[in-house]
């Protein structure tokens, strides 16, 4: 194999694929990226056995062929080469090395044979549809923060992607929850998505897809089967296993009859929560909301360091109520609200609270209270 490629293009493509490779690997081949050259292009592939990313870029090839090299070291070499350099990659199968030349720089890397490289065989993808990249990004941004990191409840370690509603009101819905909070976001159902199975997309896959979207105007093609999902974004193809589990019936935790409505300026509320929570302990993080007619008092008391209070003018006309929340969770949800006014629908100090953006009905958040 002998191929010439432009440094900026190679660096960008390696940046996309090398992130999948775990730095600590017990299986040596999983630390490598697969290079495959033909007459006009070079394709790069990396996998961790659950997730596989392939990218194709333009290249001049004197002789085609394939090999695998250590992903992170190869990326570092290309990153440190001068901007604008033409890089020549030459593999010698007899000596099991890849020579890298650019200007006066020369490197050789140990290789492993392509035949050792695992293939995440995707099989038949039963459903396929396309979404605008900006919509995919919103779908992830609005729900990703609520994904559970508890490995024992593995079925919560991802975003549950499924169809909801029917007829004209049918939506593609993303839901994530960690048991303390829940995030739900809806998009109009794309052509081809009807009848798709509900799938749980793993946390790492969600993060990679989010990072691969660099152009909000692009289109993302999504294909899925019972066991796998594939995202195609330009020249990049990401294939991932799905989480094999049953997502809980999240509808049961979304409160329907919360009768106390609080309207608050989102920016003022987030800033006030952030200020008073400075006093809270790492472990506690609790902030108390004392509601009365037209007024909200936020307070934190930490026996080790002191106390803080702040008062806000709000729209609230129900009975007085004192309720506590984890301040970090409140801030996470506030960060997802795009409009100026947040609506909190409350019931009592022990029941979940529903939070929405007054100007947008396609996202909702549920937050469990804390004792304060």
C-alpha positions in Angstrom: 0.0 0.0 0.0 1.3 3.5 -0.9 -1.0 6.5 -0.6 -0.6 10.3 -0.5 -3.0 12.4 1.5 -3.4 16.0 2.6 -2.6 16.5 6.3 -5.6 18.6 7.3 -8.0 16.1 5.8 -6.3 13.1 7.4 -6.2 14.9 10.8 -9.9 15.7 10.7 -10.8 12.2 9.8 -8.5 10.6 12.4 -10.0 13.0 14.9 -13.4 11.5 14.2 -12.4 7.8 14.3 -9.7 7.7 17.0 -12.0 8.8 19.8 -13.8 5.5 19.7 -10.5 3.6 20.6 -10.2 3.0 24.3 -6.7 4.0 25.6 -6.5 0.8 27.7 -7.0 -2.3 25.7 -6.5 -5.9 26.6 -6.9 -6.9 22.9 -4.1 -5.2 21.0 -6.0 -4.9 17.6 -8.7 -2.8 19.3 -6.0 -0.1 19.9 -5.5 0.2 16.2 -7.2 2.0 13.3 -7.7 0.2 10.0 -6.4 1.9 6.9 -7.7 0.8 3.6 -6.6 2.5 0.3 -7.8 2.2 -3.2 -7.1 4.3 -6.3 -8.9 7.5 -5.2 -9.6 7.3 -1.5 -8.4 6.2 1.9 -10.9 4.8 4.4 -10.2 4.7 8.2 -12.1 2.5 10.7 -11.9 2.1 14.4 -14.0 0.0 16.9 -14.4 -0.9 20.5 -16.6 -3.9 19.6 -19.8 -2.0 20.6 -19.3 1.0 18.4 -17.6 1.3 15.0 -16.8 4.5 13.1 -15.7 4.6 9.4 -14.7 7.7 7.4 -13.6 8.0 3.8 -11.4 10.8 2.4 -9.9 11.6 -0.9 -6.3 10.4 -1.5 -3.9 9.6 -4.3 -3.0 5.9 -4.3 -0.1 4.4 -6.2 -0.9 0.9 -4.8 -4.0 -0.1 -2.9 -4.0 -2.2 0.2 -4.7 -2.2 3.9 -3.1 -2.4 7.3 -3.8 -1.4 10.9 -1.7 1.0 13.1 -1.9 2.3 16.7 -4.7 4.8 16.6 -3.7 7.4 19.2 0.0 7.4 18.2 -0.9 7.8 14.5 -3.2 10.7 15.4 -0.5 12.4 17.5 2.0 12.1 14.7 -0.3 13.6 12.1 -1.3 16.4 14.6 2.3 17.4 15.0 3.2 17.5 11.3 3.3 21.0 9.7 0.1 22.4 8.4 -0.3 22.0 4.6 2.0 18.9 4.4 1.4 16.1 2.0 1.7 12.9 3.9 2.9 9.7 2.2 1.8 6.4 3.9 3.6 3.3 2.7 2.9 -0.2 4.2 5.4 -3.1 3.8 3.5 -6.3 4.6 6.8 -8.3 4.8 8.2 -6.2 7.6 4.8 -5.4 9.3 5.5 -1.6 9.5 3.8 1.5 8.1 6.2 4.3 6.9 4.9 7.9 7.3 6.7 10.6 5.4 6.0 14.3 5.3 8.7 16.9 4.2 11.8 16.0 6.2 9.9 13.9 8.8 10.1 10.1 8.8 8.2 7.7 11.1 7.6 4.0 11.1 4.9 2.3 13.1 4.4 -1.3 13.9 1.3 -2.8 12.2 -1.0 -5.7 12.8 -2.7 -7.5 9.9 -6.1 -6.4 8.6 -7.3 -10.0 9.0 -7.2 -9.6 12.8 -9.5 -6.5 12.7 -13.0 -7.2 14.0 -16.0 -6.2 11.9 -19.2 -5.1 13.6 -21.5 -6.8 11.1 -24.6 -4.7 11.0 -26.8 -7.1 9.1 -30.2 -6.0 7.7 -31.4 -2.6 8.8 -35.1 -2.7 8.7 -35.9 1.0 9.2 -34.3 4.1 7.8 -35.1 7.8 7.8 -33.3 11.1 7.6 -33.2 14.1 10.1 -31.7 17.5 9.9 -28.4 17.5 11.8 -29.7 20.5 13.9 -32.7 18.4 15.0 -30.5 15.4 15.9 -28.3 17.7 18.0 -31.3 19.2 19.8 -32.7 15.7 20.4 -29.4 14.8 22.1 -28.7 18.1 23.9 -32.1 18.2 25.5 -32.0 14.7 27.0 -28.3 13.6 27.3 -27.7 15.2 30.7 -30.4 12.9 32.3 -28.8 9.6 31.2 -27.9 7.4 34.2 -24.3 6.5 34.9 -25.2 3.6 37.2 -24.0 0.5 35.6 -26.3 -1.8 37.6 -29.4 -0.2 35.9 -27.7 -0.6 32.4 -31.1 -0.1 30.6 -31.0 3.5 31.7 -27.4 4.1 30.4 -28.7 5.6 27.1 -31.4 7.5 25.3 -34.7 5.7 24.6 -35.6 6.5 21.0 -39.1 5.6 19.9 -42.3 6.8 18.2 -45.1 8.3 20.3 -48.6 9.7 19.5 -50.5 8.8 16.4 -51.8 10.2 13.1 -50.9 13.9 12.6 -49.6 14.1 16.2 -47.1 11.3 15.8 -43.6 12.1 17.0 -40.1 10.7 17.2 -39.4 10.9 21.0 -36.2 10.8 23.0 -36.3 10.0 26.7 -33.6 9.7 29.3 -33.8 9.3 33.1 -31.5 8.4 36.0 -34.3 7.9 38.5 -33.9 11.4 40.0 -34.9 13.4 36.9 -36.4 12.7 33.5 -36.0 14.5 30.1 -38.3 14.1 27.2 -38.0 15.7 23.7 -40.2 15.3 20.7 -39.6 15.9 16.9 -42.2 15.5 14.1 -42.1 11.9 12.9 -39.8 11.6 9.9 -40.9 9.7 6.8 -39.7 6.1 7.2 -39.6 6.2 11.0 -43.2 4.9 11.5 -43.3 1.4 12.9 -39.6 1.5 14.1 -38.9 -0.5 17.3 -38.2 1.4 20.5 -34.4 1.3 20.9 -32.0 2.4 23.7 -28.9 4.2 22.2 -25.9 3.9 24.5 -24.3 6.9 26.2 -21.0 6.7 24.4 -22.7 6.4 21.0 -24.9 9.4 21.8 -21.8 11.5 22.7 -19.9 10.5 19.5 -22.9 11.3 17.3 -23.1 14.7 19.0 -19.4 15.4 18.3 -19.6 14.2 14.7 -22.2 16.8 13.8 -20.1 19.8 12.8 -22.5 21.3 10.2 -26.0 21.9 11.4 -27.2 22.2 7.8 -26.2 18.6 7.1 -28.5 15.7 6.9 -28.2 12.6 9.2 -29.4 9.3 7.9 -30.5 6.9 10.6 -30.9 3.2 10.0 -31.8 0.7 12.7 -32.7 -2.9 13.4 -33.5 -4.7 16.7 -29.9 -4.9 17.7 -28.0 -2.1 15.9 -28.2 1.5 14.9 -26.3 3.3 12.2 -25.8 7.1 11.7 -24.4 8.4 8.4 -23.2 12.0 8.5 -21.4 13.0 5.2 -18.4 10.7 4.8 -18.7 9.3 8.3 -20.6 6.2 9.2 -21.1 5.3 12.8 -22.6 1.8 13.6 -23.4 0.9 17.2 -24.9 -2.0 19.2 -28.0 -1.0 21.1 -28.6 -1.6 24.8 -30.3 -5.0 25.1 -32.9 -4.2 27.8 -36.4 -2.8 28.4 -36.7 0.9 29.1 -39.2 1.4 32.1 -42.7 2.8 31.5 -41.6 6.4 31.9 -45.2 7.7 31.4 -46.0 6.7 34.9 -43.6 9.2 36.5 -44.8 12.2 34.5 -47.2 14.0 36.7 -50.6 14.8 35.2 -52.4 16.7 38.0 -49.9 19.1 39.4 -52.1 22.1 40.1 -49.7 24.7 41.4 -48.1 26.7 38.6 -45.0 28.9 39.0 -43.8 31.1 36.1 -40.2 32.4 36.6 -37.7 34.2 34.4 -35.3 31.4 33.5 -32.0 33.4 33.5 -32.8 35.1 36.9 -33.8 31.7 38.4 -30.7 29.9 37.2 -28.4 32.7 38.4 -30.1 32.8 41.8 -29.9 29.0 42.2 -26.2 29.1 41.2 -25.5 31.9 43.8 -27.2 30.3 46.8 -25.8 26.8 46.0 -22.3 28.2 46.6 -22.9 27.5 50.3 -24.2 23.9 49.8 -22.0 21.0 50.6 -20.8 18.7 47.8 -22.9 15.9 49.3 -26.1 17.9 50.0 -26.5 20.2 47.1 -30.1 20.9 48.3 -31.8 24.2 47.7 -35.1 25.1 49.3 -37.8 26.9 47.3 -40.3 28.7 49.5 -43.3 29.8 47.4 -45.9 32.4 48.3 -48.1 34.7 46.3 -45.9 36.5 43.7 -42.7 35.6 45.6 -40.1 32.8 45.6 -37.4 32.7 48.3 -34.4 30.4 47.5 -32.4 29.3 50.5 -29.5 27.0 51.4 -28.4 26.1 54.9 -25.1 24.3 55.4 -24.3 23.5 59.1 -20.6 23.5 58.3 -20.3 26.8 56.4 -23.3 29.1 56.7 -26.5 30.0 54.8 -27.7 31.9 51.8 -31.1 33.3 50.7 -32.3 35.1 47.6 -35.8 36.5 46.8 -37.3 36.6 43.3 -40.5 38.1 42.0 -42.5 35.4 40.2 -46.0 34.6 38.9 -47.5 32.3 41.5 -51.1 32.4 42.9 -51.5 29.0 44.6 -51.2 28.0 48.3 -47.8 28.6 49.9 -45.4 25.7 49.4 -41.9 24.7 50.6 -40.0 22.2 48.4 -36.4 21.2 48.0 -34.4 20.2 45.0 -30.8 19.2 44.0 -29.4 22.5 42.8 -27.2 20.9 40.1 -30.2 19.1 38.7 -32.2 22.4 38.6 -29.3 24.1 36.8 -29.0 21.2 34.3 -32.7 21.6 33.4 -32.6 25.4 33.3 -29.7 25.1 30.8 -32.0 23.2 28.4 -34.8 25.8 28.4 -34.4 28.0 25.3 -37.1 30.5 26.0 -37.1 33.3 28.6 -39.8 31.9 31.0 -39.7 28.5 32.8 -43.0 26.9 34.0 -42.9 24.7 37.1 -46.0 22.7 37.9 -45.9 21.5 41.5 -48.1 19.3 43.7 -46.6 18.9 47.2 -43.1 18.7 48.8 -42.9 14.9 48.2 -44.1 14.6 44.6 -42.3 15.1 41.3 -42.4 18.5 39.7 -43.0 19.1 36.0 -40.8 21.7 34.3 -41.3 23.1 30.8 -40.3 26.0 28.5 -43.4 28.3 28.3 -42.6 29.0 24.6 -42.0 25.4 23.5 -44.1 22.4 24.2 -41.8 19.7 22.6 -39.6 19.2 25.7 -40.6 18.4 29.2 -38.6 17.6 32.4 -39.5 15.9 35.6 -37.6 16.4 38.8 -37.9 14.5 42.1 -37.8 16.7 45.2 -35.3 16.4 48.1 -35.9 16.6 51.8 -34.7 20.0 53.1 
